[in-house]
Amino acid sequence: DIQMTQSPSTLSASVGDRVTITCRASQSIGSWLAWYQQKPGKAPKLLVYLASSLQDGVPSRFSGSGSGTEFTLTISGLQPDDFATYYCQHYNNYPLSFGGGTKVEIK
Amino acid sequence: EVQLVESGGGLVQPGGALRLSCAASGFEFPTYWMTWVRQSPGKGLEWVANIKQDGTEKHYVDSVKGRFTISRDNAKNSLYLQINSLRAEDTAVYYCARRQWSLDYWGQGALVIVSS
């Protein structure tokens, strides 16, 4: 089974900061990776698919990169609405799995 | 507008059973794989099961194999999750999601609490 490891688990940042979240896969998953944003009490929302493709309607300050085993989600110019928890997920094969999450907090 | 609405959650005793439903609208339901994902209180996301468009292919996480059954009724635009032999560790919010490789639309979730 493929394990997904996110870092950091918590990140403190200020509005306007550039923020980077890392996700590592235990084996190569090509570009079969998605990023989701989740706010308390709400369902996750797809931000990025195929490692670097932005979902329709997602602000361009979000970007994804990487392939193989190492991936990053970058938020360029953190906005108040971006304080949330972010998850990566591989869909290379079964079982699908998520990273443990990165909580982005207000500094 | 794509909508996924879960129902059927509640409080169940250990060893009990429950059937979750997910009503889909706003898209061609029979043409998509569908997925269940769960989230235990205060914890991360866990993929539970997937089902192919025509229901002929199903996949499960190991921890639910033999206890959970995913199914669908394309005529009713509905997805189901039959949960048997419930354990305390199955307590979670259960989300249905549309699978377009990644999970592009999610329902609001149904809370299942397993407790005596």
Interface residues (C-beta under 8 A of the other chain):
Chain A: W32 A34 Y36 Q38 K42 A43 P44 K45 L46 Y49 L50 Q55 Y87 Q89 Y91 Y94 P95 L96 S97 F98 G99 G100 G101
Chain B: T35 V37 G44 L45 E46 W47 N50 H59 Y60 V61 D62 Y95 Q100 W101 S102 L103 D104 Y105 W106 G107 Q108 G109
